[in-house]
Amino acid sequence: MRSKAVDDIIAERQRLEQIGILPRTRRYRPSDLPKAAAAYALAGVPRYASDGWPELFWPWPKTRFRPGAARDNLVRAAALIVAEIERLDRLGPRLGNDDDDVV
């Protein structure tokens, strides 16, 4: 039996793919998805959110960063981490170390 949290992460992962945020439909630097996940994770912690930490990690134009409630931010962060793991799995053994490579 899965928890509601896991179901919500899966639903958010699918939603992100539908709106074209994920690497199957777009090309990103390898660090973009982990940075976006970190931004949303930090936005889920009021102390860090109020100090502006999430914006320091956000890899795209600031207008695209729209944090919400703490739980929603953490669900989105988890969905972005899943997307990054899937991207790495698609790369297989040819993982590069260059932060600016587009894959």
C-alpha positions as CSV (number, residue, x, y, z in Angstrom):
1,M,0.0,0.0,0.0
2,R,1.4,3.4,-1.0
3,S,1.1,6.5,1.0
4,K,-0.7,9.6,-0.1
5,A,2.7,11.3,-0.3
6,V,4.0,8.8,-2.8
7,D,0.8,9.1,-4.9
8,D,1.1,12.9,-4.8
9,I,4.7,12.7,-6.0
10,I,3.8,10.4,-8.9
11,A,0.9,12.7,-9.9
12,E,3.1,15.8,-9.8
13,R,5.8,14.0,-11.8
14,Q,3.2,13.2,-14.5
15,R,1.8,16.8,-14.3
16,L,5.3,18.2,-14.9
17,E,5.8,16.0,-17.9
18,Q,2.4,17.0,-19.3
19,I,3.3,20.7,-19.1
20,G,6.7,20.1,-20.7
21,I,8.9,20.7,-17.7
22,L,10.8,17.5,-17.8
23,P,13.8,16.3,-19.9
24,R,11.9,14.1,-22.3
25,T,10.5,17.2,-23.9
26,R,13.2,19.8,-23.1
27,R,16.9,20.0,-23.0
28,Y,18.6,21.2,-19.8
29,R,22.1,21.4,-18.3
30,P,22.6,18.4,-16.1
31,S,22.4,20.5,-12.9
32,D,19.1,22.2,-13.7
33,L,16.7,19.6,-12.3
34,P,18.6,19.0,-9.0
35,K,18.8,22.8,-8.6
36,A,15.1,23.2,-9.2
37,A,14.4,20.4,-6.7
38,A,16.6,22.1,-4.2
39,A,14.8,25.4,-4.7
40,Y,11.4,23.8,-4.1
41,A,12.7,21.8,-1.1
42,L,14.0,25.0,0.5
43,A,10.8,26.8,-0.3
44,G,9.1,24.1,1.8
45,V,11.0,25.2,4.9
46,P,9.6,28.6,6.1
47,R,12.9,29.8,7.6
48,Y,14.9,29.2,4.4
49,A,12.1,30.5,2.2
50,S,11.9,33.8,4.0
51,D,15.6,34.2,3.8
52,G,15.6,33.9,0.0
53,W,17.5,30.6,-0.3
54,P,15.2,29.0,-2.9
55,E,15.9,31.7,-5.5
56,L,19.6,31.2,-5.2
57,F,19.2,27.6,-6.5
58,W,16.5,28.2,-9.1
59,P,18.1,27.5,-12.5
60,W,15.6,29.2,-14.8
61,P,14.0,32.7,-15.1
62,K,12.6,33.7,-11.8
63,T,9.2,34.3,-13.3
64,R,8.8,30.5,-13.6
65,F,9.4,29.9,-9.9
66,R,6.1,29.8,-8.2
67,P,6.3,28.2,-4.7
68,G,3.1,27.3,-2.9
69,A,2.3,25.7,0.4
70,A,5.2,23.9,2.2
71,R,3.9,20.4,1.4
72,D,3.2,21.2,-2.2
73,N,6.8,22.5,-2.6
74,L,8.2,19.3,-1.1
75,V,6.1,17.2,-3.4
76,R,7.3,19.2,-6.4
77,A,10.9,18.9,-5.2
78,A,10.5,15.1,-4.9
79,A,9.0,14.9,-8.4
80,L,11.9,16.9,-9.8
81,I,14.3,14.5,-8.1
82,V,12.5,11.5,-9.7
83,A,12.8,13.2,-13.1
84,E,16.6,13.7,-12.5
85,I,17.0,10.0,-11.6
86,E,15.1,9.0,-14.7
87,R,17.4,11.3,-16.8
88,L,20.4,9.7,-15.3
89,D,19.0,6.2,-16.0
90,R,18.5,7.1,-19.6
91,L,22.1,8.2,-19.9
92,G,23.3,4.9,-18.6
93,P,27.0,4.5,-18.0
94,R,28.0,7.6,-20.1
95,L,27.5,10.0,-17.2
96,G,29.5,13.1,-17.7
97,N,30.9,15.5,-15.2
98,D,30.6,18.7,-17.2
99,D,27.9,20.9,-15.6
100,D,27.2,22.7,-18.9
101,D,26.6,19.7,-21.1
102,V,23.1,19.6,-22.6
103,V,21.5,16.1,-22.4
